[in-house]
Amino acid sequence: MNKELEMSPNRLVAFLGKPCKEFTKADIVRFIRQNEIQMVNFMYPAGDGRLKTLNFVINNAAYLDAILTCGERVDGSSLFPFIEAGSSDLYVIPRFSTAFLDPFAELPTLSTLCSYFNKDGEPLESSPENTLRKACRAFNQVTGMEFQAMGELEYYVIAPDVELYPATDQKGYHESAPYAKFNEFRTQCMSYIAQAGGQIKYGHSEVGNFTIDGLIYEQNEIEFLPVAAEEAADQLMIAKWIIRNLAYQYGYDITFAPKITTGKAGSGLHIHMRIMKDGKNQMLQDGVLSESARRAIAGMMELAPSITAFGNTNPTSYFRLVPHQEAPTNICWGDRNRSVLVRVPLGWAAKSDMCRIANPLEEESRYDTSQKQTVEMRSPDGSADIYQLIAGLAVACRHGFEMDNALEVADATYVNVNIHKKENEDKLNSLKQLPDNCEASAACLESQREIFQQYNVFSAAMIDGIIKRLRSYADSGLRAQIEGDQAAMLELVKRYFHCG
């Protein structure tokens, strides 16, 4: 049996004996029939970044065939701010490759993500998933390669403080029970996400932990494996939905908000990327970062200010992106360096056989560790519109291949020191800065919008809508006004607590 299918926790994969991307309507119907599924849910992302749901009871076989083939109508004006009520009808059509068993439904239910289509039966130009699809297509057309991504999903679990075995404040990184209180909750989330098709790398507790007013706030992270960028976005959307639903069952609260309070770790949504061709990772050449990787990084350096418009979408984002902390503010990149915007993580480039050294009874391993090399964009957070964000990163990486001076830009923005140390002040001062509020982010997007609109990736209407929303916050100077004021900060956090 194919090793990628063997031991799969996805019930549909195990039952059908094929990977998700090969699912057909006939497969879905067979699974529904033989597993006595009673309900079908259509799920689709809306303008607020969250999944919406439409429930269907299976009246009969003919009706099941009809909904799987034809989809259904929805009111686009209630889902997206850029759609007028006078012409708001849209179609939602299920994508069979995303089907999964709903782990929370009392009645046996199959859920599937959907794509949007307009009145003429064409993919909706400004829909989130179609924007990402167009971005990936344009990347492939320009480079001949496939753009892959994965996310690091950070979040806080909030519950009454049990007081036993208190964790060390802001020292929760990879903590074990009983000092970490929500490991079992996280592992159950991971199990459900994997059953829904999510390709998970690992999970762990994160740095942030503290108590306020008798409540414990514990930060956790679930990190994914690199897959085709469209799949990566789908998996992150389903994961956030699962984490929130399971928390509701436990009586916990969950937030992906970028910042909770002053002086405590914020939550990011770091995105790792790699470029593939013929099944091979193109990020390394002869054990060092390839020219293709450096061009992609240069594109991200060039468009980093406007990427915040997709990845840092409310005022609390800019209380996380502050100087002299791990969240980046300077436009630069480096190796294994958490003070930079784009990090090249440790990539298994050592020549030693570490498995054999640790386990002397093992034979020599021949694992191709070059497949593991990625680069990581560290500015985005949980307020991000996931599809727009990954589409924006695909545009930026593509742009790097179109820049005549890409390698010069890469060289000029590379740092191999901690730029926040006093002795590196000159290097710090030479670097450009990310915007420090939503209004500034909007201005950056306005100035660079033509690049995102090339190849019809981002529609003008979508860019206009993003800019309008960011400017509506009128948050220029807000950080300086309330920085250090915990009460004001908590009020702001409350307003955007369930962002994304």
C-alpha positions in Angstrom: 0.0 0.0 0.0 1.1 3.6 -0.7 2.9 4.8 2.4 1.1 8.2 2.1 -2.2 6.4 2.5 -1.2 3.7 5.0 -2.3 4.6 8.6 -4.2 7.7 7.4 -6.5 9.0 10.2 -8.8 10.4 7.5 -11.9 8.1 7.4 -12.6 8.8 3.7 -9.0 8.1 2.6 -9.0 4.9 4.6 -12.4 3.8 3.2 -11.8 4.8 -0.4 -8.2 3.8 -0.6 -7.1 6.9 -2.5 -5.7 10.4 -1.6 -8.2 13.3 -1.1 -7.2 15.0 -4.3 -8.6 12.0 -6.3 -12.0 11.9 -4.7 -14.9 11.9 -7.1 -18.7 12.4 -6.7 -19.1 8.7 -7.0 -16.7 8.2 -4.2 -18.6 10.6 -2.0 -21.9 9.0 -2.7 -20.5 5.5 -2.0 -19.1 6.6 1.3 -22.4 8.3 2.3 -24.4 5.1 1.4 -22.1 2.6 3.1 -21.6 4.7 6.2 -25.2 5.7 6.7 -24.5 9.4 6.5 -27.7 11.4 7.1 -26.6 15.0 6.6 -24.3 17.0 4.3 -22.8 20.3 5.2 -21.4 22.9 2.7 -18.8 25.2 4.2 -17.2 28.3 2.7 -15.1 31.2 3.8 -16.7 34.7 4.0 -15.4 38.2 4.2 -14.8 38.0 8.0 -12.3 35.2 7.5 -14.5 32.5 9.1 -16.2 29.4 7.6 -20.0 29.6 7.1 -22.2 26.5 7.0 -25.3 25.3 5.0 -26.9 22.1 6.2 -28.6 19.5 3.9 -30.6 16.5 5.0 -30.4 13.7 2.5 -34.0 13.4 1.4 -33.2 10.7 -1.2 -30.5 9.6 -3.6 -31.8 12.0 -6.4 -31.5 15.0 -4.0 -28.0 14.0 -2.9 -26.9 13.8 -6.5 -28.5 17.2 -7.2 -26.7 19.0 -4.4 -23.3 17.4 -5.1 -23.6 18.3 -8.8 -25.4 21.7 -8.8 -24.5 23.1 -5.4 -26.8 25.7 -4.0 -27.6 29.5 -4.1 -26.4 31.8 -1.3 -26.7 35.6 -0.6 -23.3 37.0 -1.5 -24.1 40.4 -0.1 -24.4 38.9 3.4 -21.1 37.2 3.0 -18.8 39.8 1.4 -18.8 43.6 1.7 -17.9 44.1 -2.0 -21.1 42.4 -3.3 -24.2 44.6 -3.9 -27.6 43.4 -2.6 -29.2 44.0 -6.0 -27.0 41.3 -7.7 -26.0 39.2 -4.7 -26.9 35.6 -5.7 -23.9 33.3 -5.8 -23.5 29.6 -6.3 -21.5 27.4 -3.8 -20.3 24.2 -5.4 -18.7 21.4 -3.2 -15.1 20.5 -3.7 -15.0 16.7 -3.2 -11.3 16.6 -2.3 -12.1 18.5 1.0 -14.8 16.2 2.3 -14.6 15.0 5.9 -16.7 13.6 8.6 -18.0 16.2 11.0 -16.6 15.2 14.5 -19.1 17.3 16.3 -22.4 16.5 14.7 -25.0 14.3 16.5 -26.3 12.9 13.3 -23.7 11.3 10.9 -22.6 14.2 8.8 -20.3 14.7 5.9 -18.9 18.2 5.4 -17.1 19.7 2.4 -15.6 23.1 1.5 -17.1 24.9 -1.4 -16.0 27.2 -4.2 -18.0 30.3 -5.2 -19.4 30.9 -8.7 -21.2 33.9 -10.2 -24.5 34.1 -12.1 -22.7 33.0 -15.3 -21.3 29.9 -13.8 -17.8 31.3 -13.7 -15.5 31.2 -10.5 -16.2 34.3 -8.5 -13.3 36.7 -9.3 -13.0 38.1 -5.8 -13.7 35.0 -3.8 -10.9 34.0 -1.3 -10.2 30.5 -2.6 -10.3 31.6 -6.3 -7.8 34.5 -5.5 -5.4 31.9 -4.1 -6.0 29.6 -7.0 -5.1 32.4 -9.5 -2.0 33.3 -7.5 -0.7 29.8 -7.6 -1.5 29.5 -11.3 0.4 32.7 -12.0 3.3 31.5 -9.9 3.5 28.3 -12.0 3.2 30.2 -15.3 6.1 32.5 -14.5 8.4 30.0 -12.7 7.4 26.6 -14.0 7.3 25.5 -10.3 4.6 24.8 -7.7 4.1 27.0 -4.7 3.7 25.2 -1.4 2.9 26.4 2.1 2.2 25.5 5.7 1.1 27.4 8.7 2.0 27.6 12.4 -1.3 28.1 14.1 -0.9 29.8 17.5 -3.8 30.4 19.8 -4.6 31.0 23.5 -6.8 28.6 25.5 -8.6 30.4 28.3 -10.3 28.6 31.3 -10.7 29.0 35.1 -7.3 28.8 36.8 -6.8 25.4 38.6 -3.9 26.8 40.7 -2.1 23.5 40.9 1.3 23.2 39.3 1.5 26.8 38.1 3.4 27.3 34.9 6.3 29.8 34.9 5.1 33.1 33.4 6.1 33.5 29.8 8.1 30.2 29.9 5.6 27.8 28.5 7.6 26.8 25.4 7.2 23.0 24.9 6.1 22.6 28.5 4.7 19.2 29.6 1.8 18.4 31.9 1.0 19.1 34.6 2.5 22.6 34.2 0.9 22.9 30.8 -2.8 22.4 31.4 -4.3 22.0 27.9 -2.1 19.3 26.2 -4.9 16.8 26.1 -7.2 19.4 24.5 -4.6 20.2 21.9 -3.9 16.6 21.0 -7.7 15.9 20.6 -7.8 19.0 18.3 -4.9 17.5 16.3 -6.7 14.2 16.0 -9.9 15.8 14.7 -7.9 18.0 12.3 -6.0 15.0 11.0 -9.3 13.0 10.5 -10.5 16.0 8.5 -7.5 15.8 6.1 -5.1 18.2 7.8 -1.5 17.2 7.4 -0.1 18.0 10.8 3.6 18.2 11.6 3.4 18.5 15.4 1.8 20.4 18.3 3.1 21.9 21.5 2.6 24.5 24.2 4.0 27.9 23.4 5.7 30.7 25.4 2.7 32.6 26.5 1.0 31.7 29.8 -0.4 34.0 32.5 -3.5 34.5 34.7 -5.9 37.5 34.9 -8.9 37.7 37.2 -8.9 34.0 38.0 -8.5 32.8 34.4 -5.5 31.0 33.0 -4.3 32.0 29.5 -2.2 29.3 27.9 -0.7 29.6 24.4 -0.5 26.5 22.2 0.6 25.9 18.6 -0.3 23.3 15.9 2.1 23.3 13.0 1.3 21.8 9.6 3.3 20.1 6.9 4.0 21.8 3.5 1.4 21.0 0.9 0.1 22.8 -2.3 -0.8 26.3 -1.1 -4.5 25.9 -1.8 -4.6 22.8 0.4 -2.7 24.6 3.1 -5.3 27.4 3.3 -8.2 24.9 3.4 -6.5 22.9 6.2 -5.9 26.0 8.3 -9.5 27.1 7.9 -10.9 23.7 9.0 -8.4 23.6 11.8 -9.5 26.9 13.3 -13.2 25.8 13.0 -12.3 22.5 14.8 -10.3 24.1 17.6 -13.2 26.6 18.3 -15.9 23.9 18.2 -14.0 21.5 20.5 -13.2 24.4 22.9 -17.0 25.1 23.0 -17.6 21.5 24.0 -15.0 21.7 26.8 -16.3 25.1 28.1 -13.0 26.8 27.1 -12.6 30.0 25.2 -10.2 30.3 22.3 -8.6 33.3 20.7 -6.3 33.6 17.7 -6.0 37.3 18.4 -2.5 38.8 17.7 -2.2 40.4 21.2 -3.9 39.6 24.5 -2.4 42.1 26.9 0.7 44.2 27.4 3.9 42.5 28.3 2.8 39.0 27.2 3.5 36.9 24.1 1.2 37.6 21.1 0.0 34.9 18.7 1.4 34.8 15.2 0.4 32.8 12.1 3.8 32.2 10.6 3.7 30.8 7.1 6.5 28.5 5.7 6.9 28.2 2.0 8.8 26.0 -0.4 9.0 25.8 -4.2 8.7 22.4 -5.9 9.4 21.0 -9.3 8.9 17.4 -10.4 8.4 16.4 -6.8 11.8 17.9 -5.7 12.3 20.9 -3.4 14.0 23.7 -5.1 15.0 25.7 -2.0 18.5 24.2 -1.8 21.3 23.7 -4.3 24.4 21.8 -3.3 23.4 22.2 0.4 23.0 26.0 0.4 20.0 28.2 -0.3 19.3 28.2 -4.0 19.0 31.2 -6.4 15.3 30.4 -6.7 14.8 30.7 -2.9 16.7 33.9 -2.8 14.6 35.4 -5.6 11.4 34.4 -3.7 12.8 36.0 -0.6 13.6 39.2 -2.5 10.0 39.4 -3.7 8.8 39.1 -0.1 11.3 41.8 1.0 9.9 44.1 -1.7 6.2 43.5 -0.9 6.5 43.0 2.8 4.8 46.3 3.7 1.7 45.5 1.7 1.5 41.9 2.8 0.5 43.2 6.2 -2.8 44.3 4.6 -3.6 40.5 4.3 -1.8 39.2 7.3 -2.3 41.9 10.0 -5.8 43.1 9.6 -6.9 44.8 12.8 -5.4 47.4 15.2 -4.3 44.7 17.8 -1.9 43.3 15.1 0.3 46.3 15.5 0.6 45.8 19.3 2.3 42.5 18.4 4.6 44.0 15.8 6.6 46.2 18.1 10.4 46.7 18.1 12.8 44.6 20.2 10.6 41.5 20.5 10.5 38.3 18.5 7.7 39.6 16.2 9.4 41.4 13.4 9.3 45.1 12.5 12.3 45.3 10.2 12.3 44.2 6.5 15.2 41.7 6.5 15.9 38.0 6.4 18.4 35.6 7.8 19.3 32.0 8.8 17.8 30.6 12.1 17.3 34.2 13.3 14.1 35.0 15.1 14.7 38.8 14.9 14.1 38.9 11.1 11.0 39.1 9.0 11.8 36.0 6.8 13.7 33.3 8.5 15.5 30.3 6.9 15.0 27.6 9.5 17.5 25.0 10.4 17.3 22.6 7.4 19.0 19.3 8.1 21.9 20.2 6.0 24.5 18.5 8.2 26.2 15.5 6.6 26.1 13.3 9.7 23.6 10.5 10.1 22.0 11.8 13.4 19.5 8.9 13.6 22.3 6.4 13.5 24.4 8.3 16.1 21.4 8.4 18.4 20.5 4.8 17.7 23.7 2.7 17.1 21.7 -0.4 16.1 20.2 1.4 13.1 21.6 1.0 9.6 22.7 4.0 7.6 19.6 6.1 6.7 19.2 7.6 3.2 16.4 10.0 3.9 16.3 13.0 1.5 16.4 15.8 4.1 16.5 18.5 1.4 12.7 18.1 1.2 12.4 19.7 4.6 13.9 23.1 3.8 11.5 26.0 3.8 11.5 29.8 4.4 9.2 31.3 7.0 7.4 34.6 6.9 7.0 35.8 10.5 4.8 38.9 10.4 1.3 37.5 9.9 -1.1 36.7 12.8 -4.4 35.1 13.5 -6.4 38.1 12.2 -5.3 37.2 8.7 -7.6 36.3 5.8 -5.8 33.0 5.2 -6.6 32.7 1.5 -5.6 36.4 0.8 -2.5 36.0 2.9 -1.1 32.9 1.2 -2.1 34.4 -2.2 -0.2 37.6 -1.3 2.9 35.5 -0.5 2.6 33.6 -3.7 2.4 36.9 -5.6 5.5 38.2 -3.7 7.5 35.1 -4.4 6.5 35.2 -8.1 7.4 38.9 -8.2 10.9 38.0 -7.0 11.4 36.0 -10.2 10.3 39.0 -12.2 12.6 41.5 -10.5 15.8 42.3 -12.4 17.6 43.2 -9.2 16.2 40.3 -7.0 19.6 38.9 -6.0 20.9 42.4 -5.1 17.8 43.0 -2.9 18.3 39.6 -1.3 22.0 40.5 -0.5 21.1 43.9 0.8 18.4 42.7 3.2 20.3 39.7 4.6 21.4 39.9 8.3 23.3 37.3 10.3 23.2 39.1 13.6 20.6 40.0 16.2 19.7 43.4 14.9 18.2 44.5 18.2 21.6 44.4 20.0 23.3 47.8 20.5 26.4 46.9 18.6 24.2 46.2 15.5 22.4 49.6 15.6 23.8 50.8 12.2 22.5 47.7 10.5 19.1 48.1 12.1 18.9 51.8 11.0 19.7 50.8 7.4 16.6 48.5 7.2 13.1 49.5 6.1 10.2 49.1 8.5 6.9 47.4 8.4 3.9 49.7 8.8 2.9 50.2 12.4 -0.9 50.6 12.0 -3.8 49.6 9.7 -3.9 53.0 8.0 -0.2 52.8 7.1 -0.8 49.2 5.9 -3.6 50.4 3.6 -1.3 53.1 2.2 1.4 50.4 1.5 -1.1 48.2 -0.3 -2.4 51.2 -2.3 1.2 52.0 -3.5 1.9 48.4 -4.5 -1.5 47.2 -5.6 -0.6 46.9 -9.3 1.7 44.0 -8.6 -1.1 42.1 -6.8 -3.5 42.8 -9.6 -1.2 41.5 -12.3 -2.4 38.3 -14.0 -5.8 39.1 -12.6 -4.9 37.5 -9.2 -6.4 40.1 -6.8 -9.4 41.9 -8.3 -9.5 45.7 -8.0 -12.7 45.4 -6.0 -11.0 43.1 -3.5 -8.0 45.5 -3.1 -10.4 48.5 -2.8 -12.4 46.6 -0.1 -9.3 45.7 1.9 -8.0 49.3 1.8 -11.4 50.7 2.8 -11.6 48.3 5.8 -8.1 49.1 7.0 -8.6 52.8 6.8 -11.9 52.6 8.7 -10.0 51.7 11.9 -8.5 55.2 12.0 -5.7 53.8 14.2 -2.8 56.0 13.3 -1.1 56.8 16.6 -3.3 54.4 18.6 -0.4 52.3 19.8 1.4 55.3 21.3 -1.9 56.4 23.0 -2.6 53.2 24.9 0.7 51.4 25.1 1.2 50.3 28.7 -2.4 51.0 29.6 -3.6 47.4 30.4 -7.3 48.4 30.8 -7.4 50.1 27.5 -5.5 47.3 25.9 -8.0 44.7 27.3 -10.9 46.7 25.9 -9.3 46.8 22.5 -8.6 43.0 22.7 -12.2 42.3 23.6 -13.4 44.1 20.5 -11.2 41.9 18.2 -11.1 38.8 20.4 -12.6 36.5 17.8 -10.9 37.9 14.8 -10.2 35.5 11.9 
